[in-house]
């Protein structure tokens, strides 16, 4: 059996933070922006909160919040610590959510106020032992990136698809790394220090 490489996908964002901390990383139609340096500080703060709740590499986290810079910072925090992010479609029924989570055993539920109401109505989410609310705060500590095997689960997305039956799509760290490389190659951006990352959030 071939030995897997150790490469956390978050190294890509870490490189951007170090190369251009004052460049805008996120932009939203509301006018809110975050620089790469601020994203790194948000991720660091989120990682501190995760650690306070006993988070360890390999743990699985359900994350439900509207698209925002904060949401992506929390995703980065979880992946950086070697965890797995579980994302679920909001229109999945209670039994579908319970069945989907039955074998994953998430230990944390990360949410905004919309996610809190969504989680409270679902038995499968209420069973998750610890809940943490997303916030926009910063930390001066450096972002942590734990070594993980490249085929380690990074993101699991559940969708009902066209069949009405929940289906899980697993994206390992290797997939995230390869996706970035393909995008750089197809857009002719390999010679750059890396593209800025913008999030467009609908009102």
PyMOL CGO cylinders between C-alpha atoms (Angstrom):
from pymol import cmd
from pymol.cgo import CYLINDER

trace = [
    CYLINDER, 0.00, 0.00, 0.00, 1.33, 3.42, -0.96, 0.3, 1, 1, 1, 1, 1, 1,
    CYLINDER, 1.33, 3.42, -0.96, 1.89, 5.82, 1.89, 0.3, 1, 1, 1, 1, 1, 1,
    CYLINDER, 1.89, 5.82, 1.89, -0.32, 8.89, 1.68, 0.3, 1, 1, 1, 1, 1, 1,
    CYLINDER, -0.32, 8.89, 1.68, 1.25, 12.33, 1.56, 0.3, 1, 1, 1, 1, 1, 1,
    CYLINDER, 1.25, 12.33, 1.56, 0.66, 14.72, 4.44, 0.3, 1, 1, 1, 1, 1, 1,
    CYLINDER, 0.66, 14.72, 4.44, -0.80, 17.89, 2.98, 0.3, 1, 1, 1, 1, 1, 1,
    CYLINDER, -0.80, 17.89, 2.98, -3.57, 19.92, 4.62, 0.3, 1, 1, 1, 1, 1, 1,
    CYLINDER, -3.57, 19.92, 4.62, -5.49, 21.90, 1.98, 0.3, 1, 1, 1, 1, 1, 1,
    CYLINDER, -5.49, 21.90, 1.98, -5.36, 24.95, 4.24, 0.3, 1, 1, 1, 1, 1, 1,
    CYLINDER, -5.36, 24.95, 4.24, -1.70, 25.46, 3.33, 0.3, 1, 1, 1, 1, 1, 1,
    CYLINDER, -1.70, 25.46, 3.33, -3.02, 27.22, 0.20, 0.3, 1, 1, 1, 1, 1, 1,
    CYLINDER, -3.02, 27.22, 0.20, -4.78, 29.91, 2.22, 0.3, 1, 1, 1, 1, 1, 1,
    CYLINDER, -4.78, 29.91, 2.22, -1.85, 30.16, 4.62, 0.3, 1, 1, 1, 1, 1, 1,
    CYLINDER, -1.85, 30.16, 4.62, 0.41, 31.02, 1.69, 0.3, 1, 1, 1, 1, 1, 1,
    CYLINDER, 0.41, 31.02, 1.69, -1.96, 33.78, 0.58, 0.3, 1, 1, 1, 1, 1, 1,
    CYLINDER, -1.96, 33.78, 0.58, -2.17, 35.24, 4.08, 0.3, 1, 1, 1, 1, 1, 1,
    CYLINDER, -2.17, 35.24, 4.08, 1.63, 35.38, 4.31, 0.3, 1, 1, 1, 1, 1, 1,
    CYLINDER, 1.63, 35.38, 4.31, 2.09, 36.78, 0.79, 0.3, 1, 1, 1, 1, 1, 1,
    CYLINDER, 2.09, 36.78, 0.79, -0.53, 39.56, 0.85, 0.3, 1, 1, 1, 1, 1, 1,
    CYLINDER, -0.53, 39.56, 0.85, -2.09, 40.16, 4.26, 0.3, 1, 1, 1, 1, 1, 1,
    CYLINDER, -2.09, 40.16, 4.26, -3.48, 43.56, 3.23, 0.3, 1, 1, 1, 1, 1, 1,
    CYLINDER, -3.48, 43.56, 3.23, -5.21, 42.43, 0.03, 0.3, 1, 1, 1, 1, 1, 1,
    CYLINDER, -5.21, 42.43, 0.03, -9.00, 41.99, 0.10, 0.3, 1, 1, 1, 1, 1, 1,
    CYLINDER, -9.00, 41.99, 0.10, -9.92, 38.33, 0.41, 0.3, 1, 1, 1, 1, 1, 1,
    CYLINDER, -9.92, 38.33, 0.41, -13.71, 38.56, 0.82, 0.3, 1, 1, 1, 1, 1, 1,
    CYLINDER, -13.71, 38.56, 0.82, -16.23, 41.05, -0.47, 0.3, 1, 1, 1, 1, 1, 1,
    CYLINDER, -16.23, 41.05, -0.47, -20.00, 41.06, 0.08, 0.3, 1, 1, 1, 1, 1, 1,
    CYLINDER, -20.00, 41.06, 0.08, -22.68, 43.27, -1.54, 0.3, 1, 1, 1, 1, 1, 1,
    CYLINDER, -22.68, 43.27, -1.54, -23.35, 44.83, 1.86, 0.3, 1, 1, 1, 1, 1, 1,
    CYLINDER, -23.35, 44.83, 1.86, -19.96, 46.48, 1.52, 0.3, 1, 1, 1, 1, 1, 1,
    CYLINDER, -19.96, 46.48, 1.52, -18.29, 44.28, 4.14, 0.3, 1, 1, 1, 1, 1, 1,
    CYLINDER, -18.29, 44.28, 4.14, -14.77, 43.20, 3.29, 0.3, 1, 1, 1, 1, 1, 1,
    CYLINDER, -14.77, 43.20, 3.29, -12.01, 41.18, 4.90, 0.3, 1, 1, 1, 1, 1, 1,
    CYLINDER, -12.01, 41.18, 4.90, -8.32, 41.18, 4.04, 0.3, 1, 1, 1, 1, 1, 1,
    CYLINDER, -8.32, 41.18, 4.04, -6.29, 37.99, 4.00, 0.3, 1, 1, 1, 1, 1, 1,
    CYLINDER, -6.29, 37.99, 4.00, -4.68, 39.08, 7.26, 0.3, 1, 1, 1, 1, 1, 1,
    CYLINDER, -4.68, 39.08, 7.26, -8.10, 39.53, 8.87, 0.3, 1, 1, 1, 1, 1, 1,
    CYLINDER, -8.10, 39.53, 8.87, -9.23, 36.14, 7.56, 0.3, 1, 1, 1, 1, 1, 1,
    CYLINDER, -9.23, 36.14, 7.56, -6.19, 34.55, 9.22, 0.3, 1, 1, 1, 1, 1, 1,
    CYLINDER, -6.19, 34.55, 9.22, -6.99, 36.32, 12.50, 0.3, 1, 1, 1, 1, 1, 1,
    CYLINDER, -6.99, 36.32, 12.50, -10.62, 35.16, 12.30, 0.3, 1, 1, 1, 1, 1, 1,
    CYLINDER, -10.62, 35.16, 12.30, -9.55, 31.59, 11.64, 0.3, 1, 1, 1, 1, 1, 1,
    CYLINDER, -9.55, 31.59, 11.64, -7.16, 31.75, 14.60, 0.3, 1, 1, 1, 1, 1, 1,
    CYLINDER, -7.16, 31.75, 14.60, -9.94, 32.99, 16.90, 0.3, 1, 1, 1, 1, 1, 1,
    CYLINDER, -9.94, 32.99, 16.90, -12.28, 30.24, 15.69, 0.3, 1, 1, 1, 1, 1, 1,
    CYLINDER, -12.28, 30.24, 15.69, -9.58, 27.63, 16.29, 0.3, 1, 1, 1, 1, 1, 1,
    CYLINDER, -9.58, 27.63, 16.29, -9.12, 28.89, 19.86, 0.3, 1, 1, 1, 1, 1, 1,
    CYLINDER, -9.12, 28.89, 19.86, -12.87, 28.44, 20.48, 0.3, 1, 1, 1, 1, 1, 1,
    CYLINDER, -12.87, 28.44, 20.48, -12.83, 24.99, 18.93, 0.3, 1, 1, 1, 1, 1, 1,
    CYLINDER, -12.83, 24.99, 18.93, -9.93, 23.97, 21.18, 0.3, 1, 1, 1, 1, 1, 1,
    CYLINDER, -9.93, 23.97, 21.18, -11.82, 25.25, 24.25, 0.3, 1, 1, 1, 1, 1, 1,
    CYLINDER, -11.82, 25.25, 24.25, -14.64, 22.88, 23.30, 0.3, 1, 1, 1, 1, 1, 1,
    CYLINDER, -14.64, 22.88, 23.30, -12.25, 19.92, 23.16, 0.3, 1, 1, 1, 1, 1, 1,
    CYLINDER, -12.25, 19.92, 23.16, -11.82, 19.81, 19.40, 0.3, 1, 1, 1, 1, 1, 1,
    CYLINDER, -11.82, 19.81, 19.40, -9.17, 17.41, 18.10, 0.3, 1, 1, 1, 1, 1, 1,
    CYLINDER, -9.17, 17.41, 18.10, -7.92, 16.37, 14.67, 0.3, 1, 1, 1, 1, 1, 1,
    CYLINDER, -7.92, 16.37, 14.67, -10.25, 13.88, 13.03, 0.3, 1, 1, 1, 1, 1, 1,
    CYLINDER, -10.25, 13.88, 13.03, -13.44, 15.19, 14.63, 0.3, 1, 1, 1, 1, 1, 1,
    CYLINDER, -13.44, 15.19, 14.63, -16.50, 15.89, 12.49, 0.3, 1, 1, 1, 1, 1, 1,
    CYLINDER, -16.50, 15.89, 12.49, -18.45, 19.15, 12.65, 0.3, 1, 1, 1, 1, 1, 1,
    CYLINDER, -18.45, 19.15, 12.65, -21.86, 20.05, 11.22, 0.3, 1, 1, 1, 1, 1, 1,
    CYLINDER, -21.86, 20.05, 11.22, -21.82, 23.64, 9.97, 0.3, 1, 1, 1, 1, 1, 1,
    CYLINDER, -21.82, 23.64, 9.97, -24.97, 25.59, 9.06, 0.3, 1, 1, 1, 1, 1, 1,
    CYLINDER, -24.97, 25.59, 9.06, -24.95, 29.34, 8.38, 0.3, 1, 1, 1, 1, 1, 1,
    CYLINDER, -24.95, 29.34, 8.38, -25.70, 31.76, 5.56, 0.3, 1, 1, 1, 1, 1, 1,
    CYLINDER, -25.70, 31.76, 5.56, -22.82, 32.40, 3.11, 0.3, 1, 1, 1, 1, 1, 1,
    CYLINDER, -22.82, 32.40, 3.11, -20.43, 34.97, 4.58, 0.3, 1, 1, 1, 1, 1, 1,
    CYLINDER, -20.43, 34.97, 4.58, -16.77, 35.66, 5.26, 0.3, 1, 1, 1, 1, 1, 1,
    CYLINDER, -16.77, 35.66, 5.26, -17.28, 34.34, 8.79, 0.3, 1, 1, 1, 1, 1, 1,
    CYLINDER, -17.28, 34.34, 8.79, -18.67, 31.05, 7.47, 0.3, 1, 1, 1, 1, 1, 1,
    CYLINDER, -18.67, 31.05, 7.47, -15.62, 30.45, 5.31, 0.3, 1, 1, 1, 1, 1, 1,
    CYLINDER, -15.62, 30.45, 5.31, -13.31, 31.43, 8.17, 0.3, 1, 1, 1, 1, 1, 1,
    CYLINDER, -13.31, 31.43, 8.17, -14.88, 28.74, 10.33, 0.3, 1, 1, 1, 1, 1, 1,
    CYLINDER, -14.88, 28.74, 10.33, -14.55, 26.20, 7.54, 0.3, 1, 1, 1, 1, 1, 1,
    CYLINDER, -14.55, 26.20, 7.54, -10.87, 27.13, 7.35, 0.3, 1, 1, 1, 1, 1, 1,
    CYLINDER, -10.87, 27.13, 7.35, -10.50, 26.79, 11.11, 0.3, 1, 1, 1, 1, 1, 1,
    CYLINDER, -10.50, 26.79, 11.11, -11.97, 23.28, 11.13, 0.3, 1, 1, 1, 1, 1, 1,
    CYLINDER, -11.97, 23.28, 11.13, -9.94, 22.08, 8.14, 0.3, 1, 1, 1, 1, 1, 1,
    CYLINDER, -9.94, 22.08, 8.14, -6.78, 23.63, 9.52, 0.3, 1, 1, 1, 1, 1, 1,
    CYLINDER, -6.78, 23.63, 9.52, -7.14, 21.64, 12.74, 0.3, 1, 1, 1, 1, 1, 1,
    CYLINDER, -7.14, 21.64, 12.74, -7.58, 18.43, 10.75, 0.3, 1, 1, 1, 1, 1, 1,
    CYLINDER, -7.58, 18.43, 10.75, -11.34, 18.17, 11.19, 0.3, 1, 1, 1, 1, 1, 1,
    CYLINDER, -11.34, 18.17, 11.19, -14.12, 17.34, 8.74, 0.3, 1, 1, 1, 1, 1, 1,
    CYLINDER, -14.12, 17.34, 8.74, -16.87, 19.80, 7.80, 0.3, 1, 1, 1, 1, 1, 1,
    CYLINDER, -16.87, 19.80, 7.80, -20.36, 18.35, 7.27, 0.3, 1, 1, 1, 1, 1, 1,
    CYLINDER, -20.36, 18.35, 7.27, -22.70, 20.49, 5.16, 0.3, 1, 1, 1, 1, 1, 1,
    CYLINDER, -22.70, 20.49, 5.16, -26.40, 19.67, 4.74, 0.3, 1, 1, 1, 1, 1, 1,
    CYLINDER, -26.40, 19.67, 4.74, -29.10, 21.10, 2.49, 0.3, 1, 1, 1, 1, 1, 1,
    CYLINDER, -29.10, 21.10, 2.49, -31.62, 23.11, 4.56, 0.3, 1, 1, 1, 1, 1, 1,
    CYLINDER, -31.62, 23.11, 4.56, -34.63, 21.37, 3.01, 0.3, 1, 1, 1, 1, 1, 1,
    CYLINDER, -34.63, 21.37, 3.01, -33.60, 17.89, 4.12, 0.3, 1, 1, 1, 1, 1, 1,
    CYLINDER, -33.60, 17.89, 4.12, -36.27, 16.38, 6.37, 0.3, 1, 1, 1, 1, 1, 1,
    CYLINDER, -36.27, 16.38, 6.37, -35.70, 15.48, 10.00, 0.3, 1, 1, 1, 1, 1, 1,
    CYLINDER, -35.70, 15.48, 10.00, -35.50, 11.71, 9.35, 0.3, 1, 1, 1, 1, 1, 1,
    CYLINDER, -35.50, 11.71, 9.35, -33.09, 12.31, 6.46, 0.3, 1, 1, 1, 1, 1, 1,
    CYLINDER, -33.09, 12.31, 6.46, -30.78, 14.42, 8.66, 0.3, 1, 1, 1, 1, 1, 1,
    CYLINDER, -30.78, 14.42, 8.66, -30.89, 11.82, 11.45, 0.3, 1, 1, 1, 1, 1, 1,
    CYLINDER, -30.89, 11.82, 11.45, -30.09, 8.99, 9.05, 0.3, 1, 1, 1, 1, 1, 1,
    CYLINDER, -30.09, 8.99, 9.05, -27.27, 10.91, 7.37, 0.3, 1, 1, 1, 1, 1, 1,
    CYLINDER, -27.27, 10.91, 7.37, -25.59, 11.67, 10.69, 0.3, 1, 1, 1, 1, 1, 1,
    CYLINDER, -25.59, 11.67, 10.69, -26.13, 8.20, 12.20, 0.3, 1, 1, 1, 1, 1, 1,
    CYLINDER, -26.13, 8.20, 12.20, -22.73, 6.87, 11.15, 0.3, 1, 1, 1, 1, 1, 1,
    CYLINDER, -22.73, 6.87, 11.15, -20.74, 10.12, 11.28, 0.3, 1, 1, 1, 1, 1, 1,
    CYLINDER, -20.74, 10.12, 11.28, -21.18, 11.01, 14.98, 0.3, 1, 1, 1, 1, 1, 1,
    CYLINDER, -21.18, 11.01, 14.98, -20.40, 14.75, 14.80, 0.3, 1, 1, 1, 1, 1, 1,
    CYLINDER, -20.40, 14.75, 14.80, -19.25, 16.28, 18.08, 0.3, 1, 1, 1, 1, 1, 1,
    CYLINDER, -19.25, 16.28, 18.08, -19.93, 19.95, 17.30, 0.3, 1, 1, 1, 1, 1, 1,
    CYLINDER, -19.93, 19.95, 17.30, -22.62, 22.02, 15.60, 0.3, 1, 1, 1, 1, 1, 1,
    CYLINDER, -22.62, 22.02, 15.60, -21.43, 25.42, 14.33, 0.3, 1, 1, 1, 1, 1, 1,
    CYLINDER, -21.43, 25.42, 14.33, -24.24, 27.83, 13.49, 0.3, 1, 1, 1, 1, 1, 1,
    CYLINDER, -24.24, 27.83, 13.49, -25.45, 31.41, 13.06, 0.3, 1, 1, 1, 1, 1, 1,
    CYLINDER, -25.45, 31.41, 13.06, -28.93, 32.51, 14.21, 0.3, 1, 1, 1, 1, 1, 1,
    CYLINDER, -28.93, 32.51, 14.21, -30.55, 30.89, 11.15, 0.3, 1, 1, 1, 1, 1, 1,
    CYLINDER, -30.55, 30.89, 11.15, -28.65, 27.67, 11.80, 0.3, 1, 1, 1, 1, 1, 1,
    CYLINDER, -28.65, 27.67, 11.80, -29.77, 27.71, 15.45, 0.3, 1, 1, 1, 1, 1, 1,
    CYLINDER, -29.77, 27.71, 15.45, -33.46, 27.68, 14.47, 0.3, 1, 1, 1, 1, 1, 1,
    CYLINDER, -33.46, 27.68, 14.47, -32.78, 25.03, 11.81, 0.3, 1, 1, 1, 1, 1, 1,
    CYLINDER, -32.78, 25.03, 11.81, -30.98, 22.83, 14.31, 0.3, 1, 1, 1, 1, 1, 1,
    CYLINDER, -30.98, 22.83, 14.31, -33.55, 23.20, 17.07, 0.3, 1, 1, 1, 1, 1, 1,
    CYLINDER, -33.55, 23.20, 17.07, -36.29, 21.64, 14.94, 0.3, 1, 1, 1, 1, 1, 1,
    CYLINDER, -36.29, 21.64, 14.94, -34.24, 18.56, 13.98, 0.3, 1, 1, 1, 1, 1, 1,
    CYLINDER, -34.24, 18.56, 13.98, -33.73, 15.67, 16.39, 0.3, 1, 1, 1, 1, 1, 1,
    CYLINDER, -33.73, 15.67, 16.39, -30.51, 14.57, 14.67, 0.3, 1, 1, 1, 1, 1, 1,
    CYLINDER, -30.51, 14.57, 14.67, -28.94, 18.00, 15.20, 0.3, 1, 1, 1, 1, 1, 1,
    CYLINDER, -28.94, 18.00, 15.20, -30.22, 18.38, 18.77, 0.3, 1, 1, 1, 1, 1, 1,
    CYLINDER, -30.22, 18.38, 18.77, -28.34, 15.18, 19.64, 0.3, 1, 1, 1, 1, 1, 1,
    CYLINDER, -28.34, 15.18, 19.64, -25.00, 16.83, 18.83, 0.3, 1, 1, 1, 1, 1, 1,
    CYLINDER, -25.00, 16.83, 18.83, -23.46, 17.46, 22.28, 0.3, 1, 1, 1, 1, 1, 1,
    CYLINDER, -23.46, 17.46, 22.28, -21.87, 20.89, 21.74, 0.3, 1, 1, 1, 1, 1, 1,
    CYLINDER, -21.87, 20.89, 21.74, -23.11, 23.96, 19.87, 0.3, 1, 1, 1, 1, 1, 1,
    CYLINDER, -23.11, 23.96, 19.87, -20.96, 26.98, 19.00, 0.3, 1, 1, 1, 1, 1, 1,
    CYLINDER, -20.96, 26.98, 19.00, -22.21, 30.25, 17.53, 0.3, 1, 1, 1, 1, 1, 1,
    CYLINDER, -22.21, 30.25, 17.53, -20.33, 31.91, 14.65, 0.3, 1, 1, 1, 1, 1, 1,
    CYLINDER, -20.33, 31.91, 14.65, -18.91, 35.31, 15.53, 0.3, 1, 1, 1, 1, 1, 1,
    CYLINDER, -18.91, 35.31, 15.53, -16.71, 37.93, 13.88, 0.3, 1, 1, 1, 1, 1, 1,
    CYLINDER, -16.71, 37.93, 13.88, -13.74, 38.19, 16.21, 0.3, 1, 1, 1, 1, 1, 1,
    CYLINDER, -13.74, 38.19, 16.21, -9.98, 38.15, 15.73, 0.3, 1, 1, 1, 1, 1, 1,
    CYLINDER, -9.98, 38.15, 15.73, -6.95, 36.63, 17.41, 0.3, 1, 1, 1, 1, 1, 1,
    CYLINDER, -6.95, 36.63, 17.41, -3.29, 37.58, 17.24, 0.3, 1, 1, 1, 1, 1, 1,
    CYLINDER, -3.29, 37.58, 17.24, -2.22, 33.94, 17.48, 0.3, 1, 1, 1, 1, 1, 1,
    CYLINDER, -2.22, 33.94, 17.48, -0.99, 32.32, 14.26, 0.3, 1, 1, 1, 1, 1, 1,
    CYLINDER, -0.99, 32.32, 14.26, -3.36, 30.03, 12.40, 0.3, 1, 1, 1, 1, 1, 1,
    CYLINDER, -3.36, 30.03, 12.40, -2.72, 26.35, 13.09, 0.3, 1, 1, 1, 1, 1, 1,
    CYLINDER, -2.72, 26.35, 13.09, -2.43, 23.82, 10.29, 0.3, 1, 1, 1, 1, 1, 1,
    CYLINDER, -2.43, 23.82, 10.29, -2.30, 20.19, 11.38, 0.3, 1, 1, 1, 1, 1, 1,
    CYLINDER, -2.30, 20.19, 11.38, -0.72, 17.61, 9.05, 0.3, 1, 1, 1, 1, 1, 1,
    CYLINDER, -0.72, 17.61, 9.05, -3.32, 15.29, 7.54, 0.3, 1, 1, 1, 1, 1, 1,
    CYLINDER, -3.32, 15.29, 7.54, -3.16, 12.52, 4.96, 0.3, 1, 1, 1, 1, 1, 1,
    CYLINDER, -3.16, 12.52, 4.96, -4.15, 13.81, 1.55, 0.3, 1, 1, 1, 1, 1, 1,
    CYLINDER, -4.15, 13.81, 1.55, -7.09, 11.39, 1.33, 0.3, 1, 1, 1, 1, 1, 1,
    CYLINDER, -7.09, 11.39, 1.33, -8.45, 12.45, 4.72, 0.3, 1, 1, 1, 1, 1, 1,
    CYLINDER, -8.45, 12.45, 4.72, -12.04, 13.70, 4.60, 0.3, 1, 1, 1, 1, 1, 1,
    CYLINDER, -12.04, 13.70, 4.60, -12.18, 17.49, 4.38, 0.3, 1, 1, 1, 1, 1, 1,
    CYLINDER, -12.18, 17.49, 4.38, -15.79, 18.25, 3.47, 0.3, 1, 1, 1, 1, 1, 1,
    CYLINDER, -15.79, 18.25, 3.47, -18.86, 16.00, 3.37, 0.3, 1, 1, 1, 1, 1, 1,
    CYLINDER, -18.86, 16.00, 3.37, -21.87, 17.49, 1.57, 0.3, 1, 1, 1, 1, 1, 1,
    CYLINDER, -21.87, 17.49, 1.57, -25.30, 15.91, 1.90, 0.3, 1, 1, 1, 1, 1, 1,
    CYLINDER, -25.30, 15.91, 1.90, -27.90, 16.53, -0.77, 0.3, 1, 1, 1, 1, 1, 1,
    CYLINDER, -27.90, 16.53, -0.77, -31.28, 14.97, -1.53, 0.3, 1, 1, 1, 1, 1, 1,
    CYLINDER, -31.28, 14.97, -1.53, -30.53, 15.14, -5.25, 0.3, 1, 1, 1, 1, 1, 1,
    CYLINDER, -30.53, 15.14, -5.25, -33.16, 14.22, -7.82, 0.3, 1, 1, 1, 1, 1, 1,
    CYLINDER, -33.16, 14.22, -7.82, -34.10, 10.98, -6.07, 0.3, 1, 1, 1, 1, 1, 1,
    CYLINDER, -34.10, 10.98, -6.07, -35.27, 12.51, -2.78, 0.3, 1, 1, 1, 1, 1, 1,
    CYLINDER, -35.27, 12.51, -2.78, -32.85, 10.22, -0.92, 0.3, 1, 1, 1, 1, 1, 1,
    CYLINDER, -32.85, 10.22, -0.92, -29.95, 11.84, 0.95, 0.3, 1, 1, 1, 1, 1, 1,
    CYLINDER, -29.95, 11.84, 0.95, -26.56, 11.27, -0.64, 0.3, 1, 1, 1, 1, 1, 1,
    CYLINDER, -26.56, 11.27, -0.64, -23.18, 12.18, 0.73, 0.3, 1, 1, 1, 1, 1, 1,
    CYLINDER, -23.18, 12.18, 0.73, -20.33, 13.54, -1.39, 0.3, 1, 1, 1, 1, 1, 1,
    CYLINDER, -20.33, 13.54, -1.39, -16.88, 13.34, 0.21, 0.3, 1, 1, 1, 1, 1, 1,
    CYLINDER, -16.88, 13.34, 0.21, -14.13, 15.76, -0.77, 0.3, 1, 1, 1, 1, 1, 1,
    CYLINDER, -14.13, 15.76, -0.77, -10.71, 14.85, 0.67, 0.3, 1, 1, 1, 1, 1, 1,
    CYLINDER, -10.71, 14.85, 0.67, -7.88, 17.34, 1.07, 0.3, 1, 1, 1, 1, 1, 1,
    CYLINDER, -7.88, 17.34, 1.07, -6.30, 16.02, -2.13, 0.3, 1, 1, 1, 1, 1, 1,
    CYLINDER, -6.30, 16.02, -2.13, -9.41, 17.06, -4.09, 0.3, 1, 1, 1, 1, 1, 1,
    CYLINDER, -9.41, 17.06, -4.09, -9.30, 20.62, -2.72, 0.3, 1, 1, 1, 1, 1, 1,
    CYLINDER, -9.30, 20.62, -2.72, -5.61, 20.91, -3.56, 0.3, 1, 1, 1, 1, 1, 1,
    CYLINDER, -5.61, 20.91, -3.56, -6.17, 19.54, -7.08, 0.3, 1, 1, 1, 1, 1, 1,
    CYLINDER, -6.17, 19.54, -7.08, -9.15, 21.83, -7.71, 0.3, 1, 1, 1, 1, 1, 1,
    CYLINDER, -9.15, 21.83, -7.71, -7.05, 24.88, -6.90, 0.3, 1, 1, 1, 1, 1, 1,
    CYLINDER, -7.05, 24.88, -6.90, -4.24, 23.70, -9.19, 0.3, 1, 1, 1, 1, 1, 1,
    CYLINDER, -4.24, 23.70, -9.19, -6.68, 23.09, -12.06, 0.3, 1, 1, 1, 1, 1, 1,
    CYLINDER, -6.68, 23.09, -12.06, -8.27, 26.52, -11.66, 0.3, 1, 1, 1, 1, 1, 1,
    CYLINDER, -8.27, 26.52, -11.66, -4.85, 28.21, -11.71, 0.3, 1, 1, 1, 1, 1, 1,
    CYLINDER, -4.85, 28.21, -11.71, -3.86, 26.28, -14.83, 0.3, 1, 1, 1, 1, 1, 1,
    CYLINDER, -3.86, 26.28, -14.83, -7.13, 26.86, -16.73, 0.3, 1, 1, 1, 1, 1, 1,
    CYLINDER, -7.13, 26.86, -16.73, -7.21, 30.60, -15.93, 0.3, 1, 1, 1, 1, 1, 1,
    CYLINDER, -7.21, 30.60, -15.93, -3.53, 31.09, -16.73, 0.3, 1, 1, 1, 1, 1, 1,
    CYLINDER, -3.53, 31.09, -16.73, -2.83, 32.32, -13.20, 0.3, 1, 1, 1, 1, 1, 1,
    CYLINDER, -2.83, 32.32, -13.20, 0.05, 30.04, -12.27, 0.3, 1, 1, 1, 1, 1, 1,
    CYLINDER, 0.05, 30.04, -12.27, 2.57, 32.87, -12.64, 0.3, 1, 1, 1, 1, 1, 1,
    CYLINDER, 2.57, 32.87, -12.64, 0.71, 34.96, -10.06, 0.3, 1, 1, 1, 1, 1, 1,
    CYLINDER, 0.71, 34.96, -10.06, 1.11, 34.69, -6.30, 0.3, 1, 1, 1, 1, 1, 1,
    CYLINDER, 1.11, 34.69, -6.30, -2.44, 33.32, -6.30, 0.3, 1, 1, 1, 1, 1, 1,
    CYLINDER, -2.44, 33.32, -6.30, -5.89, 34.74, -7.00, 0.3, 1, 1, 1, 1, 1, 1,
    CYLINDER, -5.89, 34.74, -7.00, -7.76, 36.83, -4.48, 0.3, 1, 1, 1, 1, 1, 1,
    CYLINDER, -7.76, 36.83, -4.48, -10.84, 35.12, -3.11, 0.3, 1, 1, 1, 1, 1, 1,
    CYLINDER, -10.84, 35.12, -3.11, -14.18, 36.92, -3.31, 0.3, 1, 1, 1, 1, 1, 1,
    CYLINDER, -14.18, 36.92, -3.31, -17.53, 35.78, -1.91, 0.3, 1, 1, 1, 1, 1, 1,
    CYLINDER, -17.53, 35.78, -1.91, -20.66, 37.26, -3.46, 0.3, 1, 1, 1, 1, 1, 1,
    CYLINDER, -20.66, 37.26, -3.46, -23.59, 36.97, -1.08, 0.3, 1, 1, 1, 1, 1, 1,
    CYLINDER, -23.59, 36.97, -1.08, -27.13, 37.58, -2.29, 0.3, 1, 1, 1, 1, 1, 1,
    CYLINDER, -27.13, 37.58, -2.29, -29.37, 39.87, -0.27, 0.3, 1, 1, 1, 1, 1, 1,
]
cmd.load_cgo(trace, "trace")
